[in-house]
Every structure is written in structure tokens, then in C-alpha cells.
Amino acid sequence: MVNIIKKLLVSLFIIVAFVIYTSFKNENQQEIAVLPPPKNNQIIPAVPTTTSTREPVTSAPVSASTPTPAPTKPVNNGQYKDGSYTGPAADAFYGNIQVQAVISGGKITAVNFLQYPNDRETSIMINTQAMPYLQQEAIQAQSGNVNIVSGATDTSRAFIESLNSALTQAK
């Protein structure tokens, strides 16, 4: 009889521990850690956007005696050919990631997501947090050599694969 009571108590303990574990896991499932934080402390929009790197044009007053320099051909100081380059879709487990790299002045000026998993609530939550970080990292690094975002490993790896392929076309 004592053995039966011990077995029941152990079983009950295991069941209660499982219930507590699953409820705790479900509460924390919506939180992901995104590393590294933005380096310039700017707020990044949650939805990927195309950004322009053009600065406002300001002009100084020109006197009549100042000669206007002749226009020169722009010099490409970057490592890539100007244009937009699309990488292939890469598997991110719950869907595909496909990016387009925009090159201006030989440098990466924008990385646009053409495809990303957005049919599940969890995918939407993860990608809206991870995609701006990946975009910013690629522009800062001027390459596909970016850090993997914690909690979005599959998205990060697929992003890197698609971006590297796009940048190979731009060389």
C-alpha cells in the first residue's frame, strides 16, 4: 500500500511539474533576444522599409565671378557595381527568405526583403524584430558577413545566404 501511495505521489509531482513548465514556456514563448543591439542607438522601424542614404542638398551662394566646375564622372570607390541585385530564395524552415541588395556608389545602401515567412504569428513576431537588425548589420558591414540574431537563427542564415548570392552578382 505504501508503494502505491509513493508511486501516486511521484506521478502527481511529475504531472504538476509538467503543467508548470508548459505554462511558463507558453508565457515566455513570445520573447526573443535580439543580439547585437543597434550600434547607433537609433530606433529601427519594426516593418522593413527602403531607406535612402542621400543627404539633403544644400548650396552656398555663388557669386558671378566664381567659375562653375565642369561636371565630372562619378568615381566608384566601393567594392560593388551599382544597381539592384536579387538573391535566390533561401530556406528559413517556416518559409523562404529572399533579399534584394541595392548598390549605389559601390556600396550597399539598402537591403530589401522580397520574401519572408509571414503566415504564422510567431514568424511575423520574429521577423519584424530580426529583419531591421539584419538590414542594418549588412549596410554597416558592407557585406553579407553579419551576426546571427538570437531567436531568429533560421531567418538569419537564410538572409546571409540570399544576400551573399546577390552581392556575388554585384562584384
C-alpha positions as CSV (number, residue, x, y, z in Angstrom):
1,M,0.0,0.0,0.0
2,V,2.8,2.4,0.8
3,N,4.4,1.7,-2.6
4,I,1.2,2.6,-4.4
5,I,1.0,5.9,-2.5
6,K,4.6,6.7,-3.3
7,K,4.0,5.9,-7.0
8,L,0.9,8.1,-7.0
9,L,2.8,11.0,-5.3
10,V,5.7,10.7,-7.7
11,S,3.3,10.6,-10.7
12,L,1.4,13.6,-9.3
13,F,4.6,15.5,-8.8
14,I,5.7,14.8,-12.4
15,I,2.3,15.9,-13.8
16,V,2.3,19.2,-11.7
17,A,5.9,19.9,-12.8
18,F,5.0,19.4,-16.4
19,V,2.0,21.7,-16.2
20,I,4.0,24.4,-14.5
21,Y,6.8,24.0,-17.1
22,T,4.4,24.2,-20.1
23,S,2.6,27.3,-18.7
24,F,5.9,29.0,-18.1
25,K,7.2,28.1,-21.5
26,N,4.0,29.4,-23.2
27,E,4.2,32.7,-21.3
28,N,7.8,33.3,-22.4
29,Q,7.5,32.0,-25.9
30,Q,6.7,35.5,-27.2
31,E,10.0,36.9,-26.0
32,I,13.1,36.6,-28.1
33,A,16.6,38.0,-27.5
34,V,17.9,40.0,-30.4
35,L,21.7,40.4,-30.4
36,P,23.6,42.6,-31.0
37,P,21.7,45.9,-30.3
38,P,21.8,48.7,-32.9
39,K,25.2,50.4,-32.7
40,N,24.0,53.9,-33.3
41,N,21.1,53.8,-30.7
42,Q,18.5,54.7,-33.4
43,I,15.0,53.4,-33.3
44,I,14.6,50.9,-36.2
45,P,11.1,50.5,-37.7
46,A,9.5,47.1,-37.0
47,V,8.5,46.7,-40.6
48,P,11.3,46.6,-43.2
49,T,11.5,49.8,-45.2
50,T,13.6,51.0,-48.1
51,T,15.9,53.7,-46.8
52,S,17.7,56.3,-48.8
53,T,21.2,57.3,-48.0
54,R,21.0,60.6,-49.9
55,E,21.7,63.6,-47.8
56,P,19.8,66.9,-48.3
57,V,21.4,69.1,-50.9
58,T,22.5,72.5,-49.6
59,S,24.1,75.1,-51.7
60,A,26.2,78.0,-50.9
61,P,25.6,81.3,-52.6
62,V,27.6,81.5,-55.8
63,S,28.9,84.8,-57.0
64,A,29.1,85.8,-60.6
65,S,32.9,85.7,-60.6
66,T,33.2,82.2,-59.2
67,P,33.6,79.7,-62.1
68,T,31.4,76.6,-62.0
69,P,33.5,73.4,-62.2
70,A,32.8,71.1,-65.1
71,P,30.8,68.1,-64.2
72,T,32.9,65.0,-63.6
73,K,32.1,61.3,-64.0
74,P,31.3,59.9,-60.6
75,V,34.1,57.7,-59.2
76,N,33.0,54.3,-57.8
77,N,35.0,53.9,-54.6
78,G,33.1,50.9,-53.4
79,Q,33.5,47.2,-54.0
80,Y,30.3,46.6,-55.9
81,K,28.7,47.6,-59.2
82,D,25.8,50.0,-58.9
83,G,22.3,48.5,-59.3
84,S,19.8,46.2,-57.7
85,Y,20.7,42.6,-57.3
86,T,18.3,39.9,-56.2
87,G,19.5,36.8,-54.4
88,P,17.7,33.4,-54.7
89,A,15.1,32.4,-52.1
90,A,16.7,30.6,-49.2
91,D,15.0,28.1,-46.9
92,A,14.3,29.6,-43.4
93,F,12.5,26.4,-42.1
94,Y,9.0,28.0,-41.9
95,G,9.3,29.7,-45.3
96,N,11.7,31.3,-47.7
97,I,13.8,34.5,-47.3
98,Q,14.8,36.4,-50.5
99,V,16.5,39.7,-50.4
100,Q,17.5,42.4,-52.9
101,A,20.7,44.4,-52.4
102,V,20.7,48.0,-53.6
103,I,24.1,49.3,-54.5
104,S,24.9,53.0,-55.0
105,G,28.3,54.5,-55.3
106,G,29.7,51.0,-55.0
107,K,28.3,50.5,-51.5
108,I,25.3,48.7,-50.1
109,T,22.7,51.3,-49.5
110,A,19.6,49.1,-48.8
111,V,18.7,45.5,-48.4
112,N,15.0,44.8,-49.1
113,F,13.2,41.7,-48.2
114,L,11.2,40.3,-51.2
115,Q,10.1,37.2,-49.4
116,Y,10.0,36.2,-45.7
117,P,7.8,33.9,-43.6
118,N,4.8,35.8,-42.6
119,D,1.9,33.3,-42.4
120,R,2.3,32.4,-38.8
121,E,2.0,34.7,-35.8
122,T,5.4,33.5,-34.4
123,S,7.1,34.0,-37.8
124,I,5.7,37.5,-38.0
125,M,6.8,38.4,-34.5
126,I,10.3,37.0,-35.0
127,N,10.8,38.5,-38.5
128,T,9.6,42.0,-37.6
129,Q,12.2,42.1,-34.9
130,A,15.1,40.5,-36.7
131,M,14.8,41.9,-40.2
132,P,15.7,45.5,-39.3
133,Y,18.8,44.3,-37.4
134,L,19.9,42.2,-40.3
135,Q,19.4,45.1,-42.8
136,Q,21.3,47.5,-40.6
137,E,24.2,45.0,-40.0
138,A,24.6,44.3,-43.7
139,I,24.7,48.0,-44.5
140,Q,27.2,48.7,-41.7
141,A,29.4,45.7,-42.7
142,Q,29.1,46.3,-46.4
143,S,28.9,42.6,-46.9
144,G,26.8,39.5,-46.0
145,N,29.1,38.8,-43.1
146,V,26.5,39.7,-40.4
147,N,25.8,38.4,-36.9
148,I,23.1,35.8,-36.4
149,V,20.1,37.2,-34.5
150,S,19.4,35.2,-31.4
151,G,15.9,33.7,-31.6
152,A,15.9,34.1,-35.4
153,T,18.7,31.7,-36.4
154,D,17.0,30.2,-39.5
155,T,15.9,33.7,-40.7
156,S,19.5,35.0,-40.2
157,R,21.1,32.1,-42.0
158,A,18.7,32.3,-45.0
159,F,19.2,36.1,-45.1
160,I,23.0,35.6,-45.2
161,E,22.7,33.0,-48.0
162,S,20.4,35.1,-50.2
163,L,22.4,38.4,-49.6
164,N,25.8,36.8,-50.3
165,S,24.4,35.4,-53.6
166,A,23.1,38.9,-54.5
167,L,26.4,40.5,-53.7
168,T,28.3,38.0,-55.8
169,Q,26.3,39.2,-58.8
170,A,27.3,42.8,-57.9
171,K,31.1,42.2,-58.0
